């Protein structure tokens, strides 16, 4: 029962975060690269990964490739 309550709380928090991202202007940190900024879109329809190629667009994004090559 406790696990179900935790899942419910997590879902509520996620919904709140999604709502805030889609309705408020997100202040981006200046030290993030342009590539990283391009991943952060408030409008869900403009976010990388929401297009027809889905996760392939994310995997092929320059910033993701740079992070993957560093590890």
C-alpha positions as a Markdown table, in Angstrom:
| # | Residue | x | y | z |
|---|---|---|---|---|
| 1 | Unk | 0.0 | 0.0 | 0.0 |
| 2 | Unk | 2.9 | 2.4 | 0.8 |
| 3 | Unk | 4.4 | 1.7 | -2.6 |
| 4 | Unk | 1.2 | 2.7 | -4.3 |
| 5 | Unk | 1.1 | 5.9 | -2.4 |
| 6 | Unk | 4.7 | 6.7 | -3.4 |
| 7 | Unk | 3.8 | 6.1 | -7.1 |
| 8 | Unk | 0.8 | 8.4 | -6.8 |
| 9 | Unk | 2.9 | 11.2 | -5.3 |
| 10 | Unk | 5.5 | 10.7 | -8.0 |
| 11 | Unk | 2.9 | 10.9 | -10.7 |
| 12 | Unk | 1.4 | 14.1 | -9.2 |
| 13 | Unk | 4.9 | 15.7 | -9.0 |
| 14 | Unk | 5.6 | 14.8 | -12.6 |
| 15 | Unk | 2.3 | 16.2 | -13.8 |
| 16 | Unk | 3.1 | 19.4 | -11.9 |
| 17 | Unk | 6.5 | 19.7 | -13.5 |
| 18 | Unk | 5.0 | 19.1 | -17.0 |
| 19 | Unk | 2.3 | 21.7 | -16.4 |
| 20 | Unk | 4.9 | 24.3 | -15.2 |
| 21 | Unk | 7.2 | 23.5 | -18.2 |
| 22 | Unk | 4.4 | 24.0 | -20.6 |
| 23 | Unk | 3.0 | 27.2 | -19.1 |
| 24 | Unk | 6.0 | 29.1 | -17.7 |
| 25 | Unk | 9.2 | 30.4 | -19.3 |
| 26 | Unk | 12.1 | 28.3 | -18.3 |
| 27 | Unk | 15.2 | 30.2 | -17.3 |
| 28 | Unk | 18.1 | 28.4 | -18.9 |
| 29 | Unk | 21.5 | 28.4 | -17.3 |
| 30 | Unk | 24.0 | 30.5 | -19.3 |
| 31 | Unk | 26.8 | 27.9 | -19.1 |
| 32 | Unk | 24.8 | 25.3 | -20.9 |
| 33 | Unk | 25.7 | 24.8 | -24.5 |
| 34 | Unk | 23.4 | 25.8 | -27.4 |
| 35 | Unk | 22.9 | 22.1 | -28.1 |
| 36 | Unk | 21.7 | 21.5 | -24.5 |
| 37 | Unk | 19.4 | 24.5 | -24.7 |
| 38 | Unk | 17.8 | 23.1 | -27.8 |
| 39 | Unk | 16.7 | 20.1 | -25.8 |
| 40 | Unk | 14.7 | 22.2 | -23.3 |
| 41 | Unk | 11.4 | 23.3 | -24.8 |
| 42 | Unk | 8.4 | 24.2 | -22.8 |
| 43 | Unk | 5.9 | 23.4 | -25.6 |
| 44 | Unk | 5.7 | 19.5 | -25.7 |
| 45 | Unk | 5.0 | 19.6 | -29.5 |
| 46 | Unk | 8.4 | 21.3 | -30.0 |
| 47 | Unk | 10.4 | 19.0 | -27.8 |
| 48 | Unk | 13.0 | 16.8 | -29.3 |
| 49 | Unk | 11.6 | 13.3 | -29.3 |
| 50 | Unk | 8.0 | 14.3 | -29.8 |
| 51 | Unk | 8.4 | 14.3 | -33.6 |
| 52 | Unk | 7.9 | 11.3 | -36.0 |
| 53 | Unk | 11.4 | 9.9 | -35.4 |
| 54 | Unk | 10.9 | 10.0 | -31.6 |
| 55 | Unk | 13.8 | 8.7 | -29.6 |
| 56 | Unk | 16.0 | 8.5 | -32.7 |
| 57 | Unk | 16.1 | 12.3 | -32.8 |
| 58 | Unk | 17.3 | 12.3 | -29.2 |
| 59 | Unk | 19.9 | 9.7 | -29.7 |
| 60 | Unk | 21.3 | 11.5 | -32.8 |
| 61 | Unk | 21.3 | 15.0 | -31.1 |
| 62 | Unk | 24.7 | 16.6 | -31.0 |
| 63 | Unk | 24.7 | 17.2 | -27.2 |
| 64 | Unk | 23.7 | 13.6 | -26.5 |
| 65 | Unk | 26.4 | 12.3 | -28.8 |
| 66 | Unk | 29.0 | 14.5 | -27.0 |
| 67 | Unk | 28.0 | 13.2 | -23.6 |
| 68 | Unk | 28.0 | 9.6 | -24.9 |
| 69 | Unk | 31.5 | 9.9 | -26.4 |
| 70 | Unk | 32.8 | 11.4 | -23.1 |
| 71 | Unk | 31.7 | 8.3 | -21.1 |
